[in-house]
Every structure is written in structure tokens, then in C-alpha cells.
């Protein structure tokens, strides 16, 4: 939740926020030559690269796994060496490199690239960063345990000016580790915001004793 000054409250996904950042960057007179890929375009590109490498068709389950791995690598901001460790039955690191080259050659950007590009804009254009810091002086992050490292870097950068950030989550419910969930951001809240307050909601008001015992 990104709260604007006044009485207006905006509810946004992180991708929606990043689209806004990129749009603002373009409206400020900057040009980008990239087009956003559809999910079908992403799948087709990965299939073609896989075929060129393996001379075999990519099964739907394997396609889904590769797309998940790509998202994991980008959102966890992992190194090339760590990417190589993800190699399984084929050279995933090579496929990822070819996929990146394909996007650059065809001037395309996927969903995860939007996050990276938005963060790059905020890091390199103080005027744009300041605009969004003033626009969103109060930020609430729901399901914070499932925020990825990359997503958290974006949120933390915007919140860094006023430090009015409220994170709600449960590290025991982090079910998206395979998709680069980064519950450590929630656990390290006091380290990042020393003046912050941690409120533990440990009393269960929803379930009966029988359910809790089970």
C-alpha cells in the first residue's frame, strides 16, 4: 500500500508501482526503446532457446520451472557463480545468458526487468526518487514475508527519506521461497530501522483450541 499525501490511499502491486516509475521517467523527457513482453512472448522465447540448446521440445512443467528460476535469479540478485550452481539436466546459466541477449537484441523487457529498471532509475535520478518519496510518505507492506530482495530494495529506497514504513507479515508463512521470497527483510526490520517498533501478534483469536492443538 502506497499512501499519498492528503486523504487518498493507493493500493498497488510492486509491478504497478514500477510501471509508474518508468512512466514518470519517460514523461520527464527520457526515451526508452524497450517494449514490455507478454507472458506468451516470454514462454515462446524460452522454448526457442531451449530447443536450440537441447534440440528437444520443452515440456510445460519444465517451462514453468525455468521461468520460476529466472524470476528467482533476478529477484534475489544472485551472482553469476550462484546461477551456475542452479544447473540441472541442462546448462541453465547458458540459457539465462541467451535469454538476456535475446531481450537486448529485440529491445524487449520482461516483468522482472521492470523491477530492475525502476530500481536503476531511482538510484540514478535523485529528482525522480524525491518525487516518489514525497508522493508516498507513508508505506504499508502487506504479506511482507513474501517480498523479494529486489522488491524490498525498491520499497526501502522510497521509504528511506521519511522512514514511515509499516510491514505486516509472518515469517512462518513464507511459502514463496522458491519464487525469491525474502523474509529476512522482515526479521531484520529493527536493524534497518533502529527507531522502529516490532509488535508481535502471538494471540490466536481466529482458531478454537481444538484446531490449534491439531
One Martini backbone bead per residue (centre of mass of N, CA, C, O) as a GRO file, in nm:
protein
  214
    1UNK     BB    1   0.093   0.038   0.026
    2UNK     BB    2   0.052   0.367  -0.113
    3UNK     BB    3   0.059   0.676   0.050
    4UNK     BB    4  -0.082   0.975   0.003
    5UNK     BB    5  -0.134   1.277   0.031
    6UNK     BB    6  -0.389   1.305   0.231
    7UNK     BB    7  -0.682   1.097   0.162
    8UNK     BB    8  -0.519   0.924  -0.030
    9UNK     BB    9  -0.525   0.575  -0.129
   10UNK     BB   10  -0.292   0.335  -0.250
   11UNK     BB   11  -0.321   0.024  -0.429
   12UNK     BB   12  -0.026  -0.175  -0.493
   13UNK     BB   13   0.179  -0.325  -0.680
   14UNK     BB   14   0.507  -0.343  -0.756
   15UNK     BB   15   0.465  -0.334  -1.066
   16UNK     BB   16   0.290  -0.082  -1.073
   17UNK     BB   17   0.497   0.107  -0.952
   18UNK     BB   18   0.719   0.061  -1.172
   19UNK     BB   19   0.551   0.169  -1.404
   20UNK     BB   20   0.532   0.455  -1.288
   21UNK     BB   21   0.835   0.515  -1.288
   22UNK     BB   22   0.879   0.476  -1.592
   23UNK     BB   23   0.669   0.682  -1.687
   24UNK     BB   24   0.795   0.926  -1.547
   25UNK     BB   25   1.065   0.907  -1.693
   26UNK     BB   26   0.941   0.955  -1.978
   27UNK     BB   27   0.785   1.229  -1.909
   28UNK     BB   28   1.080   1.369  -1.852
   29UNK     BB   29   1.226   1.294  -2.154
   30UNK     BB   30   1.276   0.996  -2.159
   31UNK     BB   31   1.401   0.725  -2.353
   32UNK     BB   32   1.266   0.405  -2.457
   33UNK     BB   33   1.311   0.096  -2.660
   34UNK     BB   34   1.129  -0.078  -2.485
   35UNK     BB   35   0.926  -0.369  -2.458
   36UNK     BB   36   0.671  -0.538  -2.318
   37UNK     BB   37   0.624  -0.854  -2.235
   38UNK     BB   38   0.454  -1.124  -2.269
   39UNK     BB   39   0.399  -1.435  -2.157
   40UNK     BB   40   0.413  -1.564  -2.438
   41UNK     BB   41   0.686  -1.443  -2.525
   42UNK     BB   42   0.850  -1.568  -2.301
   43UNK     BB   43   0.790  -1.865  -2.363
   44UNK     BB   44   0.886  -1.868  -2.662
   45UNK     BB   45   1.179  -1.787  -2.607
   46UNK     BB   46   1.256  -2.026  -2.424
   47UNK     BB   47   1.188  -2.253  -2.620
   48UNK     BB   48   1.390  -2.174  -2.846
   49UNK     BB   49   1.647  -2.190  -2.673
   50UNK     BB   50   1.616  -2.481  -2.583
   51UNK     BB   51   1.615  -2.606  -2.866
   52UNK     BB   52   1.903  -2.500  -2.947
   53UNK     BB   53   2.043  -2.667  -2.708
   54UNK     BB   54   1.866  -2.967  -2.707
   55UNK     BB   55   1.688  -3.061  -2.942
   56UNK     BB   56   1.409  -2.998  -2.778
   57UNK     BB   57   1.123  -3.004  -2.617
   58UNK     BB   58   0.935  -2.812  -2.390
   59UNK     BB   59   0.788  -2.868  -2.112
   60UNK     BB   60   0.561  -2.721  -1.912
   61UNK     BB   61   0.697  -2.780  -1.638
   62UNK     BB   62   0.981  -2.680  -1.728
   63UNK     BB   63   0.900  -2.397  -1.803
   64UNK     BB   64   0.802  -2.311  -1.524
   65UNK     BB   65   1.074  -2.361  -1.383
   66UNK     BB   66   1.245  -2.161  -1.547
   67UNK     BB   67   1.080  -1.905  -1.484
   68UNK     BB   68   1.126  -1.926  -1.180
   69UNK     BB   69   1.437  -1.908  -1.189
   70UNK     BB   70   1.456  -1.632  -1.318
   71UNK     BB   71   1.308  -1.481  -1.095
   72UNK     BB   72   1.499  -1.563  -0.869
   73UNK     BB   73   1.762  -1.434  -0.976
   74UNK     BB   74   1.661  -1.140  -0.990
   75UNK     BB   75   1.527  -1.104  -0.696
   76UNK     BB   76   1.807  -1.207  -0.546
   77UNK     BB   77   2.065  -1.100  -0.679
   78UNK     BB   78   2.251  -1.310  -0.810
   79UNK     BB   79   2.524  -1.455  -0.907
   80UNK     BB   80   2.686  -1.624  -1.151
   81UNK     BB   81   2.784  -1.855  -0.969
   82UNK     BB   82   2.502  -1.921  -0.849
   83UNK     BB   83   2.366  -1.984  -1.117
   84UNK     BB   84   2.542  -2.233  -1.190
   85UNK     BB   85   2.428  -2.406  -0.942
   86UNK     BB   86   2.137  -2.446  -1.103
   87UNK     BB   87   2.225  -2.665  -1.261
   88UNK     BB   88   2.110  -2.952  -1.426
   89UNK     BB   89   2.022  -3.112  -1.713
   90UNK     BB   90   2.113  -2.818  -1.784
   91UNK     BB   91   2.231  -2.498  -1.891
   92UNK     BB   92   2.099  -2.240  -1.734
   93UNK     BB   93   2.310  -2.011  -1.760
   94UNK     BB   94   2.300  -2.009  -2.071
   95UNK     BB   95   2.001  -1.955  -2.109
   96UNK     BB   96   1.998  -1.685  -1.956
   97UNK     BB   97   2.196  -1.541  -2.142
   98UNK     BB   98   2.030  -1.577  -2.406
   99UNK     BB   99   1.778  -1.432  -2.301
  100UNK     BB  100   1.912  -1.158  -2.259
  101UNK     BB  101   2.008  -1.123  -2.553
  102UNK     BB  102   1.730  -1.133  -2.682
  103UNK     BB  103   1.616  -0.879  -2.544
  104UNK     BB  104   1.824  -0.677  -2.646
  105UNK     BB  105   1.798  -0.729  -2.956
  106UNK     BB  106   1.460  -0.680  -2.927
  107UNK     BB  107   1.375  -0.471  -2.718
  108UNK     BB  108   1.309  -0.618  -2.433
  109UNK     BB  109   1.080  -0.659  -2.142
  110UNK     BB  110   1.021  -0.797  -1.849
  111UNK     BB  111   0.890  -0.806  -1.539
  112UNK     BB  112   1.169  -0.804  -1.389
  113UNK     BB  113   1.296  -0.566  -1.544
  114UNK     BB  114   1.116  -0.348  -1.424
  115UNK     BB  115   1.239  -0.356  -1.145
  116UNK     BB  116   1.533  -0.296  -1.222
  117UNK     BB  117   1.477  -0.028  -1.372
  118UNK     BB  118   1.344   0.125  -1.140
  119UNK     BB  119   1.590   0.111  -0.951
  120UNK     BB  120   1.786   0.256  -1.140
  121UNK     BB  121   1.634   0.521  -1.150
  122UNK     BB  122   1.638   0.585  -0.842
  123UNK     BB  123   1.962   0.573  -0.824
  124UNK     BB  124   2.008   0.807  -1.075
  125UNK     BB  125   1.737   0.992  -0.996
  126UNK     BB  126   1.671   1.216  -0.760
  127UNK     BB  127   1.409   1.353  -0.861
  128UNK     BB  128   1.244   1.088  -0.878
  129UNK     BB  129   1.283   0.989  -0.594
  130UNK     BB  130   1.164   1.240  -0.455
  131UNK     BB  131   0.883   1.220  -0.573
  132UNK     BB  132   0.813   0.936  -0.439
  133UNK     BB  133   0.874   1.022  -0.147
  134UNK     BB  134   0.650   1.247  -0.144
  135UNK     BB  135   0.409   1.076  -0.243
  136UNK     BB  136   0.524   0.835  -0.032
  137UNK     BB  137   0.530   0.879   0.310
  138UNK     BB  138   0.341   0.619   0.339
  139UNK     BB  139   0.405   0.266   0.410
  140UNK     BB  140   0.242  -0.048   0.331
  141UNK     BB  141   0.327  -0.399   0.391
  142UNK     BB  142   0.198  -0.681   0.276
  143UNK     BB  143   0.320  -0.978   0.302
  144UNK     BB  144   0.639  -0.934   0.370
  145UNK     BB  145   0.758  -1.232   0.350
  146UNK     BB  146   0.711  -1.221   0.010
  147UNK     BB  147   0.935  -1.033  -0.037
  148UNK     BB  148   1.176  -0.947  -0.229
  149UNK     BB  149   1.481  -0.815  -0.250
  150UNK     BB  150   1.423  -0.621  -0.484
  151UNK     BB  151   1.157  -0.509  -0.375
  152UNK     BB  152   1.276  -0.405  -0.107
  153UNK     BB  153   1.476  -0.202  -0.226
  154UNK     BB  154   1.258  -0.018  -0.340
  155UNK     BB  155   1.097   0.041  -0.083
  156UNK     BB  156   1.337   0.137   0.096
  157UNK     BB  157   1.416   0.380  -0.080
  158UNK     BB  158   1.147   0.536  -0.053
  159UNK     BB  159   1.150   0.517   0.278
  160UNK     BB  160   1.432   0.662   0.360
  161UNK     BB  161   1.337   0.957   0.427
  162UNK     BB  162   1.084   0.904   0.650
  163UNK     BB  163   1.034   0.612   0.775
  164UNK     BB  164   0.720   0.531   0.689
  165UNK     BB  165   0.694   0.198   0.782
  166UNK     BB  166   0.465  -0.089   0.737
  167UNK     BB  167   0.506  -0.428   0.836
  168UNK     BB  168   0.322  -0.723   0.737
  169UNK     BB  169   0.392  -1.046   0.894
  170UNK     BB  170   0.501  -1.406   0.852
  171UNK     BB  171   0.773  -1.609   0.852
  172UNK     BB  172   0.601  -1.888   0.872
  173UNK     BB  173   0.448  -1.800   0.575
  174UNK     BB  174   0.686  -1.859   0.376
  175UNK     BB  175   0.603  -1.997   0.045
  176UNK     BB  176   0.813  -1.825  -0.175
  177UNK     BB  177   1.117  -1.916  -0.195
  178UNK     BB  178   1.121  -2.015  -0.499
  179UNK     BB  179   1.031  -1.689  -0.563
  180UNK     BB  180   1.217  -1.497  -0.371
  181UNK     BB  181   1.161  -1.482  -0.092
  182UNK     BB  182   1.240  -1.226   0.188
  183UNK     BB  183   1.210  -1.254   0.526
  184UNK     BB  184   1.463  -1.095   0.635
  185UNK     BB  185   1.341  -0.810   0.618
  186UNK     BB  186   1.157  -0.863   0.863
  187UNK     BB  187   1.373  -0.962   1.074
  188UNK     BB  188   1.558  -0.679   1.011
  189UNK     BB  189   1.398  -0.422   1.090
  190UNK     BB  190   1.569  -0.304   1.338
  191UNK     BB  191   1.833  -0.265   1.176
  192UNK     BB  192   1.714  -0.069   0.957
  193UNK     BB  193   1.500   0.041   1.198
  194UNK     BB  194   1.589   0.140   1.505
  195UNK     BB  195   1.308   0.315   1.566
  196UNK     BB  196   1.142   0.085   1.552
  197UNK     BB  197   0.849  -0.129   1.590
  198UNK     BB  198   0.766  -0.444   1.742
  199UNK     BB  199   0.467  -0.632   1.685
  200UNK     BB  200   0.335  -0.910   1.852
  201UNK     BB  201   0.102  -1.156   1.723
  202UNK     BB  202   0.032  -1.437   1.945
  203UNK     BB  203  -0.273  -1.426   1.951
  204UNK     BB  204  -0.540  -1.649   1.891
  205UNK     BB  205  -0.870  -1.550   1.751
  206UNK     BB  206  -0.963  -1.769   1.525
  207UNK     BB  207  -0.900  -2.036   1.679
  208UNK     BB  208  -0.956  -2.313   1.825
  209UNK     BB  209  -0.815  -2.533   2.036
  210UNK     BB  210  -0.843  -2.779   1.851
  211UNK     BB  211  -0.692  -2.658   1.609
  212UNK     BB  212  -0.426  -2.583   1.747
  213UNK     BB  213  -0.355  -2.868   1.850
  214UNK     BB  214  -0.359  -2.994   1.552
   0.00000   0.00000   0.00000
